[in-house]
Amino acid sequence: MSQTTLKIDGMSCGHCVNSVKKALQSVDGVTGEQVAIGSATVEYDPQVASPEKLVDAVRDAGYTATPAA
C-alpha cells in the first residue's frame, strides 16, 4: 500500500468533506481516506490507483487538488 496527502482548495464545510470522501472512495484501489477541510490523506494500492487518479477524482467533484509537497 502507498499513502499520499492532497492539498484541496474550495472546501468550506462538512458537505465538502463528504463530497471529497465519496469521490476518493470511487477510485478503484483506495483502501482508506482521512478528509478534512483543505486536505486529504489517502491510502491506495499503487498497482491500481495513482496520485493522478486521486487528483482527477477530486477535481471531478468540483475541487482543486494538488499533491502536498
CHARMM internal coordinates of N, CA and C (Angstrom, degrees):
IC EDIT
DIST 1 N 1 CA 1.4459
DIST 1 CA 1 C 1.5250
ANGL 1 N 1 CA 1 C 109.42
DIST 1 C 2 N 1.3168
ANGL 1 CA 1 C 2 N 114.66
DIHE 1 N 1 CA 1 C 2 N 149.70
DIST 2 N 2 CA 1.4568
ANGL 1 C 2 N 2 CA 122.05
DIHE 1 CA 1 C 2 N 2 CA 175.71
DIST 2 CA 2 C 1.5162
ANGL 2 N 2 CA 2 C 108.41
DIHE 1 C 2 N 2 CA 2 C -120.70
DIST 2 C 3 N 1.3214
ANGL 2 CA 2 C 3 N 114.68
DIHE 2 N 2 CA 2 C 3 N 163.54
DIST 3 N 3 CA 1.4631
ANGL 2 C 3 N 3 CA 119.97
DIHE 2 CA 2 C 3 N 3 CA 179.17
DIST 3 CA 3 C 1.5203
ANGL 3 N 3 CA 3 C 108.49
DIHE 2 C 3 N 3 CA 3 C -137.53
DIST 3 C 4 N 1.3256
ANGL 3 CA 3 C 4 N 115.95
DIHE 3 N 3 CA 3 C 4 N 141.81
DIST 4 N 4 CA 1.4611
ANGL 3 C 4 N 4 CA 121.24
DIHE 3 CA 3 C 4 N 4 CA 176.09
DIST 4 CA 4 C 1.5168
ANGL 4 N 4 CA 4 C 109.16
DIHE 3 C 4 N 4 CA 4 C -141.85
DIST 4 C 5 N 1.3064
ANGL 4 CA 4 C 5 N 115.17
DIHE 4 N 4 CA 4 C 5 N 154.52
DIST 5 N 5 CA 1.4575
ANGL 4 C 5 N 5 CA 121.22
DIHE 4 CA 4 C 5 N 5 CA 175.58
DIST 5 CA 5 C 1.5182
ANGL 5 N 5 CA 5 C 108.14
DIHE 4 C 5 N 5 CA 5 C -115.24
DIST 5 C 6 N 1.3251
ANGL 5 CA 5 C 6 N 115.23
DIHE 5 N 5 CA 5 C 6 N 133.82
DIST 6 N 6 CA 1.4523
ANGL 5 C 6 N 6 CA 121.74
DIHE 5 CA 5 C 6 N 6 CA 178.79
DIST 6 CA 6 C 1.5219
ANGL 6 N 6 CA 6 C 109.68
DIHE 5 C 6 N 6 CA 6 C -111.78
DIST 6 C 7 N 1.3089
ANGL 6 CA 6 C 7 N 116.30
DIHE 6 N 6 CA 6 C 7 N 138.48
DIST 7 N 7 CA 1.4633
ANGL 6 C 7 N 7 CA 122.39
DIHE 6 CA 6 C 7 N 7 CA 170.27
DIST 7 CA 7 C 1.5190
ANGL 7 N 7 CA 7 C 105.52
DIHE 6 C 7 N 7 CA 7 C -91.36
DIST 7 C 8 N 1.3285
ANGL 7 CA 7 C 8 N 116.92
DIHE 7 N 7 CA 7 C 8 N 128.07
DIST 8 N 8 CA 1.4571
ANGL 7 C 8 N 8 CA 120.59
DIHE 7 CA 7 C 8 N 8 CA -174.57
DIST 8 CA 8 C 1.5248
ANGL 8 N 8 CA 8 C 109.28
DIHE 7 C 8 N 8 CA 8 C -124.43
DIST 8 C 9 N 1.3226
ANGL 8 CA 8 C 9 N 115.84
DIHE 8 N 8 CA 8 C 9 N 122.89
DIST 9 N 9 CA 1.4642
ANGL 8 C 9 N 9 CA 121.68
DIHE 8 CA 8 C 9 N 9 CA 177.88
DIST 9 CA 9 C 1.5234
ANGL 9 N 9 CA 9 C 109.20
DIHE 8 C 9 N 9 CA 9 C -102.30
DIST 9 C 10 N 1.3227
ANGL 9 CA 9 C 10 N 115.35
DIHE 9 N 9 CA 9 C 10 N 148.63
DIST 10 N 10 CA 1.4531
ANGL 9 C 10 N 10 CA 121.15
DIHE 9 CA 9 C 10 N 10 CA 177.21
DIST 10 CA 10 C 1.5170
ANGL 10 N 10 CA 10 C 113.99
DIHE 9 C 10 N 10 CA 10 C 102.21
DIST 10 C 11 N 1.3170
ANGL 10 CA 10 C 11 N 117.49
DIHE 10 N 10 CA 10 C 11 N -2.28
DIST 11 N 11 CA 1.4603
ANGL 10 C 11 N 11 CA 121.25
DIHE 10 CA 10 C 11 N 11 CA 178.91
DIST 11 CA 11 C 1.5225
ANGL 11 N 11 CA 11 C 109.34
DIHE 10 C 11 N 11 CA 11 C -89.21
DIST 11 C 12 N 1.3593
ANGL 11 CA 11 C 12 N 116.84
DIHE 11 N 11 CA 11 C 12 N 139.45
DIST 12 N 12 CA 1.4628
ANGL 11 C 12 N 12 CA 119.39
DIHE 11 CA 11 C 12 N 12 CA -179.60
DIST 12 CA 12 C 1.5249
ANGL 12 N 12 CA 12 C 114.36
DIHE 11 C 12 N 12 CA 12 C -142.87
DIST 12 C 13 N 1.3481
ANGL 12 CA 12 C 13 N 117.28
DIHE 12 N 12 CA 12 C 13 N -3.70
DIST 13 N 13 CA 1.4649
ANGL 12 C 13 N 13 CA 118.00
DIHE 12 CA 12 C 13 N 13 CA -174.81
DIST 13 CA 13 C 1.5313
ANGL 13 N 13 CA 13 C 111.05
DIHE 12 C 13 N 13 CA 13 C -157.67
DIST 13 C 14 N 1.3134
ANGL 13 CA 13 C 14 N 115.05
DIHE 13 N 13 CA 13 C 14 N 178.13
DIST 14 N 14 CA 1.4574
ANGL 13 C 14 N 14 CA 120.77
DIHE 13 CA 13 C 14 N 14 CA 179.01
DIST 14 CA 14 C 1.5201
ANGL 14 N 14 CA 14 C 113.02
DIHE 13 C 14 N 14 CA 14 C -62.43
DIST 14 C 15 N 1.3235
ANGL 14 CA 14 C 15 N 117.00
DIHE 14 N 14 CA 14 C 15 N -33.42
DIST 15 N 15 CA 1.4656
ANGL 14 C 15 N 15 CA 120.01
DIHE 14 CA 14 C 15 N 15 CA 177.31
DIST 15 CA 15 C 1.5311
ANGL 15 N 15 CA 15 C 109.92
DIHE 14 C 15 N 15 CA 15 C -61.83
DIST 15 C 16 N 1.3311
ANGL 15 CA 15 C 16 N 116.03
DIHE 15 N 15 CA 15 C 16 N -40.41
DIST 16 N 16 CA 1.4680
ANGL 15 C 16 N 16 CA 120.70
DIHE 15 CA 15 C 16 N 16 CA 178.32
DIST 16 CA 16 C 1.5238
ANGL 16 N 16 CA 16 C 110.12
DIHE 15 C 16 N 16 CA 16 C -61.62
DIST 16 C 17 N 1.3278
ANGL 16 CA 16 C 17 N 116.38
DIHE 16 N 16 CA 16 C 17 N -44.09
DIST 17 N 17 CA 1.4668
ANGL 16 C 17 N 17 CA 120.87
DIHE 16 CA 16 C 17 N 17 CA 179.10
DIST 17 CA 17 C 1.5234
ANGL 17 N 17 CA 17 C 109.96
DIHE 16 C 17 N 17 CA 17 C -58.84
DIST 17 C 18 N 1.3314
ANGL 17 CA 17 C 18 N 116.80
DIHE 17 N 17 CA 17 C 18 N -46.25
DIST 18 N 18 CA 1.4662
ANGL 17 C 18 N 18 CA 120.24
DIHE 17 CA 17 C 18 N 18 CA 179.92
DIST 18 CA 18 C 1.5205
ANGL 18 N 18 CA 18 C 111.98
DIHE 17 C 18 N 18 CA 18 C -64.11
DIST 18 C 19 N 1.3181
ANGL 18 CA 18 C 19 N 117.73
DIHE 18 N 18 CA 18 C 19 N -38.67
DIST 19 N 19 CA 1.4655
ANGL 18 C 19 N 19 CA 121.09
DIHE 18 CA 18 C 19 N 19 CA 178.72
DIST 19 CA 19 C 1.5233
ANGL 19 N 19 CA 19 C 111.18
DIHE 18 C 19 N 19 CA 19 C -62.91
DIST 19 C 20 N 1.3294
ANGL 19 CA 19 C 20 N 116.28
DIHE 19 N 19 CA 19 C 20 N -43.14
DIST 20 N 20 CA 1.4615
ANGL 19 C 20 N 20 CA 120.20
DIHE 19 CA 19 C 20 N 20 CA 179.95
DIST 20 CA 20 C 1.5286
ANGL 20 N 20 CA 20 C 110.08
DIHE 19 C 20 N 20 CA 20 C -68.17
DIST 20 C 21 N 1.3296
ANGL 20 CA 20 C 21 N 117.74
DIHE 20 N 20 CA 20 C 21 N -40.92
DIST 21 N 21 CA 1.4737
ANGL 20 C 21 N 21 CA 120.62
DIHE 20 CA 20 C 21 N 21 CA 177.40
DIST 21 CA 21 C 1.5276
ANGL 21 N 21 CA 21 C 110.59
DIHE 20 C 21 N 21 CA 21 C -57.53
DIST 21 C 22 N 1.3200
ANGL 21 CA 21 C 22 N 116.54
DIHE 21 N 21 CA 21 C 22 N -47.94
DIST 22 N 22 CA 1.4686
ANGL 21 C 22 N 22 CA 120.63
DIHE 21 CA 21 C 22 N 22 CA -179.61
DIST 22 CA 22 C 1.5228
ANGL 22 N 22 CA 22 C 110.72
DIHE 21 C 22 N 22 CA 22 C -61.91
DIST 22 C 23 N 1.3299
ANGL 22 CA 22 C 23 N 116.70
DIHE 22 N 22 CA 22 C 23 N -40.81
DIST 23 N 23 CA 1.4617
ANGL 22 C 23 N 23 CA 120.22
DIHE 22 CA 22 C 23 N 23 CA 179.89
DIST 23 CA 23 C 1.5273
ANGL 23 N 23 CA 23 C 110.51
DIHE 22 C 23 N 23 CA 23 C -62.92
DIST 23 C 24 N 1.3218
ANGL 23 CA 23 C 24 N 117.15
DIHE 23 N 23 CA 23 C 24 N -44.03
DIST 24 N 24 CA 1.4628
ANGL 23 C 24 N 24 CA 120.36
DIHE 23 CA 23 C 24 N 24 CA -179.69
DIST 24 CA 24 C 1.5270
ANGL 24 N 24 CA 24 C 111.43
DIHE 23 C 24 N 24 CA 24 C -68.55
DIST 24 C 25 N 1.3314
ANGL 24 CA 24 C 25 N 117.26
DIHE 24 N 24 CA 24 C 25 N -39.13
DIST 25 N 25 CA 1.4584
ANGL 24 C 25 N 25 CA 120.75
DIHE 24 CA 24 C 25 N 25 CA 178.88
DIST 25 CA 25 C 1.5251
ANGL 25 N 25 CA 25 C 111.93
DIHE 24 C 25 N 25 CA 25 C -64.96
DIST 25 C 26 N 1.3205
ANGL 25 CA 25 C 26 N 117.26
DIHE 25 N 25 CA 25 C 26 N -22.77
DIST 26 N 26 CA 1.4632
ANGL 25 C 26 N 26 CA 120.49
DIHE 25 CA 25 C 26 N 26 CA -179.38
DIST 26 CA 26 C 1.5302
ANGL 26 N 26 CA 26 C 112.54
DIHE 25 C 26 N 26 CA 26 C -77.16
DIST 26 C 27 N 1.3243
ANGL 26 CA 26 C 27 N 117.75
DIHE 26 N 26 CA 26 C 27 N -11.80
DIST 27 N 27 CA 1.4647
ANGL 26 C 27 N 27 CA 121.60
DIHE 26 CA 26 C 27 N 27 CA -179.60
DIST 27 CA 27 C 1.5209
ANGL 27 N 27 CA 27 C 108.86
DIHE 26 C 27 N 27 CA 27 C -83.01
DIST 27 C 28 N 1.3345
ANGL 27 CA 27 C 28 N 116.51
DIHE 27 N 27 CA 27 C 28 N 122.90
DIST 28 N 28 CA 1.4589
ANGL 27 C 28 N 28 CA 120.51
DIHE 27 CA 27 C 28 N 28 CA 176.91
DIST 28 CA 28 C 1.5196
ANGL 28 N 28 CA 28 C 109.39
DIHE 27 C 28 N 28 CA 28 C -58.56
DIST 28 C 29 N 1.3344
ANGL 28 CA 28 C 29 N 116.44
DIHE 28 N 28 CA 28 C 29 N 135.20
DIST 29 N 29 CA 1.4532
ANGL 28 C 29 N 29 CA 121.30
DIHE 28 CA 28 C 29 N 29 CA 177.63
DIST 29 CA 29 C 1.5140
ANGL 29 N 29 CA 29 C 114.28
DIHE 28 C 29 N 29 CA 29 C 99.49
DIST 29 C 30 N 1.3365
ANGL 29 CA 29 C 30 N 117.86
DIHE 29 N 29 CA 29 C 30 N -12.38
DIST 30 N 30 CA 1.4648
ANGL 29 C 30 N 30 CA 120.16
DIHE 29 CA 29 C 30 N 30 CA 177.80
DIST 30 CA 30 C 1.5276
ANGL 30 N 30 CA 30 C 108.15
DIHE 29 C 30 N 30 CA 30 C -76.30
DIST 30 C 31 N 1.3353
ANGL 30 CA 30 C 31 N 115.41
DIHE 30 N 30 CA 30 C 31 N 127.10
DIST 31 N 31 CA 1.4638
ANGL 30 C 31 N 31 CA 120.25
DIHE 30 CA 30 C 31 N 31 CA -177.93
DIST 31 CA 31 C 1.5138
ANGL 31 N 31 CA 31 C 112.64
DIHE 30 C 31 N 31 CA 31 C -110.47
DIST 31 C 32 N 1.3201
ANGL 31 CA 31 C 32 N 117.86
DIHE 31 N 31 CA 31 C 32 N -11.87
DIST 32 N 32 CA 1.4572
ANGL 31 C 32 N 32 CA 120.96
DIHE 31 CA 31 C 32 N 32 CA 178.36
DIST 32 CA 32 C 1.5085
ANGL 32 N 32 CA 32 C 110.53
DIHE 31 C 32 N 32 CA 32 C -174.56
DIST 32 C 33 N 1.3255
ANGL 32 CA 32 C 33 N 115.07
DIHE 32 N 32 CA 32 C 33 N 152.32
DIST 33 N 33 CA 1.4497
ANGL 32 C 33 N 33 CA 119.38
DIHE 32 CA 32 C 33 N 33 CA 178.51
DIST 33 CA 33 C 1.5174
ANGL 33 N 33 CA 33 C 109.81
DIHE 32 C 33 N 33 CA 33 C -152.03
DIST 33 C 34 N 1.3157
ANGL 33 CA 33 C 34 N 114.90
DIHE 33 N 33 CA 33 C 34 N 145.46
DIST 34 N 34 CA 1.4553
ANGL 33 C 34 N 34 CA 122.75
DIHE 33 CA 33 C 34 N 34 CA 173.00
DIST 34 CA 34 C 1.5209
ANGL 34 N 34 CA 34 C 105.39
DIHE 33 C 34 N 34 CA 34 C -124.40
DIST 34 C 35 N 1.3203
ANGL 34 CA 34 C 35 N 115.55
DIHE 34 N 34 CA 34 C 35 N 116.48
DIST 35 N 35 CA 1.4684
ANGL 34 C 35 N 35 CA 119.95
DIHE 34 CA 34 C 35 N 35 CA -175.77
DIST 35 CA 35 C 1.5186
ANGL 35 N 35 CA 35 C 108.64
DIHE 34 C 35 N 35 CA 35 C -117.85
DIST 35 C 36 N 1.3148
ANGL 35 CA 35 C 36 N 115.75
DIHE 35 N 35 CA 35 C 36 N 133.31
DIST 36 N 36 CA 1.4599
ANGL 35 C 36 N 36 CA 123.51
DIHE 35 CA 35 C 36 N 36 CA 173.16
DIST 36 CA 36 C 1.5288
ANGL 36 N 36 CA 36 C 106.65
DIHE 35 C 36 N 36 CA 36 C -132.95
DIST 36 C 37 N 1.3057
ANGL 36 CA 36 C 37 N 116.28
DIHE 36 N 36 CA 36 C 37 N 165.44
DIST 37 N 37 CA 1.4627
ANGL 36 C 37 N 37 CA 118.85
DIHE 36 CA 36 C 37 N 37 CA 178.42
DIST 37 CA 37 C 1.5246
ANGL 37 N 37 CA 37 C 108.14
DIHE 36 C 37 N 37 CA 37 C -59.79
DIST 37 C 38 N 1.3281
ANGL 37 CA 37 C 38 N 116.03
DIHE 37 N 37 CA 37 C 38 N 118.39
DIST 38 N 38 CA 1.4560
ANGL 37 C 38 N 38 CA 121.52
DIHE 37 CA 37 C 38 N 38 CA 176.72
DIST 38 CA 38 C 1.5117
ANGL 38 N 38 CA 38 C 116.14
DIHE 37 C 38 N 38 CA 38 C 99.27
DIST 38 C 39 N 1.3440
ANGL 38 CA 38 C 39 N 117.99
DIHE 38 N 38 CA 38 C 39 N -11.20
DIST 39 N 39 CA 1.4685
ANGL 38 C 39 N 39 CA 118.24
DIHE 38 CA 38 C 39 N 39 CA -179.24
DIST 39 CA 39 C 1.5238
ANGL 39 N 39 CA 39 C 111.38
DIHE 38 C 39 N 39 CA 39 C -160.32
DIST 39 C 40 N 1.3228
ANGL 39 CA 39 C 40 N 113.48
DIHE 39 N 39 CA 39 C 40 N 163.96
DIST 40 N 40 CA 1.4634
ANGL 39 C 40 N 40 CA 120.94
DIHE 39 CA 39 C 40 N 40 CA 174.54
DIST 40 CA 40 C 1.5195
ANGL 40 N 40 CA 40 C 108.52
DIHE 39 C 40 N 40 CA 40 C -148.87
DIST 40 C 41 N 1.3139
ANGL 40 CA 40 C 41 N 115.99
DIHE 40 N 40 CA 40 C 41 N 137.89
DIST 41 N 41 CA 1.4535
ANGL 40 C 41 N 41 CA 122.04
DIHE 40 CA 40 C 41 N 41 CA 172.42
DIST 41 CA 41 C 1.5140
ANGL 41 N 41 CA 41 C 106.43
DIHE 40 C 41 N 41 CA 41 C -111.17
DIST 41 C 42 N 1.3244
ANGL 41 CA 41 C 42 N 116.11
DIHE 41 N 41 CA 41 C 42 N 125.72
DIST 42 N 42 CA 1.4575
ANGL 41 C 42 N 42 CA 120.66
DIHE 41 CA 41 C 42 N 42 CA -171.25
DIST 42 CA 42 C 1.5243
ANGL 42 N 42 CA 42 C 110.25
DIHE 41 C 42 N 42 CA 42 C -126.10
DIST 42 C 43 N 1.3286
ANGL 42 CA 42 C 43 N 116.28
DIHE 42 N 42 CA 42 C 43 N 132.03
DIST 43 N 43 CA 1.4592
ANGL 42 C 43 N 43 CA 122.51
DIHE 42 CA 42 C 43 N 43 CA 171.27
DIST 43 CA 43 C 1.5206
ANGL 43 N 43 CA 43 C 106.96
DIHE 42 C 43 N 43 CA 43 C -99.85
DIST 43 C 44 N 1.3304
ANGL 43 CA 43 C 44 N 115.61
DIHE 43 N 43 CA 43 C 44 N 135.25
DIST 44 N 44 CA 1.4646
ANGL 43 C 44 N 44 CA 118.96
DIHE 43 CA 43 C 44 N 44 CA -176.19
DIST 44 CA 44 C 1.5250
ANGL 44 N 44 CA 44 C 110.27
DIHE 43 C 44 N 44 CA 44 C -152.18
DIST 44 C 45 N 1.3190
ANGL 44 CA 44 C 45 N 114.46
DIHE 44 N 44 CA 44 C 45 N 160.02
DIST 45 N 45 CA 1.4583
ANGL 44 C 45 N 45 CA 122.71
DIHE 44 CA 44 C 45 N 45 CA 176.00
DIST 45 CA 45 C 1.5312
ANGL 45 N 45 CA 45 C 107.76
DIHE 44 C 45 N 45 CA 45 C -86.58
DIST 45 C 46 N 1.3396
ANGL 45 CA 45 C 46 N 118.32
DIHE 45 N 45 CA 45 C 46 N 112.70
DIST 46 N 46 CA 1.4643
ANGL 45 C 46 N 46 CA 119.99
DIHE 45 CA 45 C 46 N 46 CA -176.77
DIST 46 CA 46 C 1.5265
ANGL 46 N 46 CA 46 C 114.06
DIHE 45 C 46 N 46 CA 46 C -66.99
DIST 46 C 47 N 1.3339
ANGL 46 CA 46 C 47 N 117.40
DIHE 46 N 46 CA 46 C 47 N -12.89
DIST 47 N 47 CA 1.4611
ANGL 46 C 47 N 47 CA 120.71
DIHE 46 CA 46 C 47 N 47 CA 175.25
DIST 47 CA 47 C 1.5323
ANGL 47 N 47 CA 47 C 111.15
DIHE 46 C 47 N 47 CA 47 C -73.50
DIST 47 C 48 N 1.3483
ANGL 47 CA 47 C 48 N 116.07
DIHE 47 N 47 CA 47 C 48 N -21.42
DIST 48 N 48 CA 1.4614
ANGL 47 C 48 N 48 CA 121.18
DIHE 47 CA 47 C 48 N 48 CA -173.68
DIST 48 CA 48 C 1.5314
ANGL 48 N 48 CA 48 C 111.87
DIHE 47 C 48 N 48 CA 48 C -116.49
DIST 48 C 49 N 1.3199
ANGL 48 CA 48 C 49 N 116.75
DIHE 48 N 48 CA 48 C 49 N -42.48
DIST 49 N 49 CA 1.4670
ANGL 48 C 49 N 49 CA 121.49
DIHE 48 CA 48 C 49 N 49 CA -175.62
DIST 49 CA 49 C 1.5265
ANGL 49 N 49 CA 49 C 110.12
DIHE 48 C 49 N 49 CA 49 C -115.65
DIST 49 C 50 N 1.3175
ANGL 49 CA 49 C 50 N 114.76
DIHE 49 N 49 CA 49 C 50 N 168.03
DIST 50 N 50 CA 1.4623
ANGL 49 C 50 N 50 CA 120.89
DIHE 49 CA 49 C 50 N 50 CA 178.26
DIST 50 CA 50 C 1.5282
ANGL 50 N 50 CA 50 C 108.13
DIHE 49 C 50 N 50 CA 50 C -147.18
DIST 50 C 51 N 1.3312
ANGL 50 CA 50 C 51 N 117.43
DIHE 50 N 50 CA 50 C 51 N 160.99
DIST 51 N 51 CA 1.4603
ANGL 50 C 51 N 51 CA 118.89
DIHE 50 CA 50 C 51 N 51 CA 175.87
DIST 51 CA 51 C 1.5301
ANGL 51 N 51 CA 51 C 112.44
DIHE 50 C 51 N 51 CA 51 C -55.98
DIST 51 C 52 N 1.3137
ANGL 51 CA 51 C 52 N 116.91
DIHE 51 N 51 CA 51 C 52 N -34.58
DIST 52 N 52 CA 1.4621
ANGL 51 C 52 N 52 CA 120.10
DIHE 51 CA 51 C 52 N 52 CA 178.93
DIST 52 CA 52 C 1.5301
ANGL 52 N 52 CA 52 C 111.42
DIHE 51 C 52 N 52 CA 52 C -63.55
DIST 52 C 53 N 1.3299
ANGL 52 CA 52 C 53 N 117.54
DIHE 52 N 52 CA 52 C 53 N -40.70
DIST 53 N 53 CA 1.4675
ANGL 52 C 53 N 53 CA 120.87
DIHE 52 CA 52 C 53 N 53 CA 178.22
DIST 53 CA 53 C 1.5303
ANGL 53 N 53 CA 53 C 110.54
DIHE 52 C 53 N 53 CA 53 C -65.85
DIST 53 C 54 N 1.3329
ANGL 53 CA 53 C 54 N 116.30
DIHE 53 N 53 CA 53 C 54 N -36.37
DIST 54 N 54 CA 1.4586
ANGL 53 C 54 N 54 CA 119.98
DIHE 53 CA 53 C 54 N 54 CA 178.87
DIST 54 CA 54 C 1.5307
ANGL 54 N 54 CA 54 C 110.08
DIHE 53 C 54 N 54 CA 54 C -66.71
DIST 54 C 55 N 1.3184
ANGL 54 CA 54 C 55 N 116.73
DIHE 54 N 54 CA 54 C 55 N -44.92
DIST 55 N 55 CA 1.4645
ANGL 54 C 55 N 55 CA 121.51
DIHE 54 CA 54 C 55 N 55 CA 178.05
DIST 55 CA 55 C 1.5289
ANGL 55 N 55 CA 55 C 110.12
DIHE 54 C 55 N 55 CA 55 C -60.55
DIST 55 C 56 N 1.3222
ANGL 55 CA 55 C 56 N 116.89
DIHE 55 N 55 CA 55 C 56 N -43.94
DIST 56 N 56 CA 1.4696
ANGL 55 C 56 N 56 CA 120.83
DIHE 55 CA 55 C 56 N 56 CA 179.26
DIST 56 CA 56 C 1.5257
ANGL 56 N 56 CA 56 C 111.12
DIHE 55 C 56 N 56 CA 56 C -60.51
DIST 56 C 57 N 1.3380
ANGL 56 CA 56 C 57 N 117.71
DIHE 56 N 56 CA 56 C 57 N -41.95
DIST 57 N 57 CA 1.4610
ANGL 56 C 57 N 57 CA 121.20
DIHE 56 CA 56 C 57 N 57 CA -179.55
DIST 57 CA 57 C 1.5252
ANGL 57 N 57 CA 57 C 111.11
DIHE 56 C 57 N 57 CA 57 C -63.53
DIST 57 C 58 N 1.3292
ANGL 57 CA 57 C 58 N 116.60
DIHE 57 N 57 CA 57 C 58 N -41.92
DIST 58 N 58 CA 1.4660
ANGL 57 C 58 N 58 CA 120.47
DIHE 57 CA 57 C 58 N 58 CA 178.84
DIST 58 CA 58 C 1.5258
ANGL 58 N 58 CA 58 C 110.04
DIHE 57 C 58 N 58 CA 58 C -66.76
DIST 58 C 59 N 1.3092
ANGL 58 CA 58 C 59 N 116.94
DIHE 58 N 58 CA 58 C 59 N -41.25
DIST 59 N 59 CA 1.4702
ANGL 58 C 59 N 59 CA 120.57
DIHE 58 CA 58 C 59 N 59 CA 178.15
DIST 59 CA 59 C 1.5250
ANGL 59 N 59 CA 59 C 110.77
DIHE 58 C 59 N 59 CA 59 C -63.56
DIST 59 C 60 N 1.3318
ANGL 59 CA 59 C 60 N 117.33
DIHE 59 N 59 CA 59 C 60 N -39.84
DIST 60 N 60 CA 1.4637
ANGL 59 C 60 N 60 CA 121.10
DIHE 59 CA 59 C 60 N 60 CA 178.04
DIST 60 CA 60 C 1.5340
ANGL 60 N 60 CA 60 C 111.52
DIHE 59 C 60 N 60 CA 60 C -62.77
DIST 60 C 61 N 1.3435
ANGL 60 CA 60 C 61 N 116.10
DIHE 60 N 60 CA 60 C 61 N -26.03
DIST 61 N 61 CA 1.4657
ANGL 60 C 61 N 61 CA 120.66
DIHE 60 CA 60 C 61 N 61 CA 178.47
DIST 61 CA 61 C 1.5254
ANGL 61 N 61 CA 61 C 111.50
DIHE 60 C 61 N 61 CA 61 C -82.69
DIST 61 C 62 N 1.3340
ANGL 61 CA 61 C 62 N 117.14
DIHE 61 N 61 CA 61 C 62 N -4.96
DIST 62 N 62 CA 1.4529
ANGL 61 C 62 N 62 CA 120.18
DIHE 61 CA 61 C 62 N 62 CA 174.47
DIST 62 CA 62 C 1.5184
ANGL 62 N 62 CA 62 C 115.85
DIHE 61 C 62 N 62 CA 62 C 104.76
DIST 62 C 63 N 1.3231
ANGL 62 CA 62 C 63 N 117.25
DIHE 62 N 62 CA 62 C 63 N 14.50
DIST 63 N 63 CA 1.4591
ANGL 62 C 63 N 63 CA 121.06
DIHE 62 CA 62 C 63 N 63 CA -177.81
DIST 63 CA 63 C 1.5256
ANGL 63 N 63 CA 63 C 109.66
DIHE 62 C 63 N 63 CA 63 C -122.15
DIST 63 C 64 N 1.3188
ANGL 63 CA 63 C 64 N 116.57
DIHE 63 N 63 CA 63 C 64 N 162.09
DIST 64 N 64 CA 1.4443
ANGL 63 C 64 N 64 CA 121.96
DIHE 63 CA 63 C 64 N 64 CA 177.87
DIST 64 CA 64 C 1.5168
ANGL 64 N 64 CA 64 C 108.32
DIHE 63 C 64 N 64 CA 64 C -98.87
DIST 64 C 65 N 1.3234
ANGL 64 CA 64 C 65 N 117.53
DIHE 64 N 64 CA 64 C 65 N 124.53
DIST 65 N 65 CA 1.4693
ANGL 64 C 65 N 65 CA 121.51
DIHE 64 CA 64 C 65 N 65 CA -178.51
DIST 65 CA 65 C 1.5145
ANGL 65 N 65 CA 65 C 110.33
DIHE 64 C 65 N 65 CA 65 C -125.72
DIST 65 C 66 N 1.3215
ANGL 65 CA 65 C 66 N 115.06
DIHE 65 N 65 CA 65 C 66 N 141.73
DIST 66 N 66 CA 1.4574
ANGL 65 C 66 N 66 CA 121.85
DIHE 65 CA 65 C 66 N 66 CA 173.74
DIST 66 CA 66 C 1.5165
ANGL 66 N 66 CA 66 C 107.64
DIHE 65 C 66 N 66 CA 66 C -141.64
DIST 66 C 67 N 1.3346
ANGL 66 CA 66 C 67 N 117.16
DIHE 66 N 66 CA 66 C 67 N 143.88
DIST 67 N 67 CA 1.4595
ANGL 66 C 67 N 67 CA 119.08
DIHE 66 CA 66 C 67 N 67 CA 175.08
DIST 67 CA 67 C 1.5283
ANGL 67 N 67 CA 67 C 109.69
DIHE 66 C 67 N 67 CA 67 C -60.97
DIST 67 C 68 N 1.3146
ANGL 67 CA 67 C 68 N 116.87
DIHE 67 N 67 CA 67 C 68 N 135.21
DIST 68 N 68 CA 1.4712
ANGL 67 C 68 N 68 CA 121.49
DIHE 67 CA 67 C 68 N 68 CA 179.54
DIST 68 CA 68 C 1.5253
ANGL 68 N 68 CA 68 C 108.44
DIHE 67 C 68 N 68 CA 68 C -72.38
DIST 68 C 69 N 1.3147
ANGL 68 CA 68 C 69 N 115.67
DIHE 68 N 68 CA 68 C 69 N 144.16
DIST 69 N 69 CA 1.4602
ANGL 68 C 69 N 69 CA 120.46
DIHE 68 CA 68 C 69 N 69 CA -179.05
DIST 69 CA 69 C 1.5030
ANGL 69 N 69 CA 69 C 111.32
DIHE 68 C 69 N 69 CA 69 C -77.58
END
COOR INIT
IC SEED 1 N 1 CA 1 C
IC BUILD
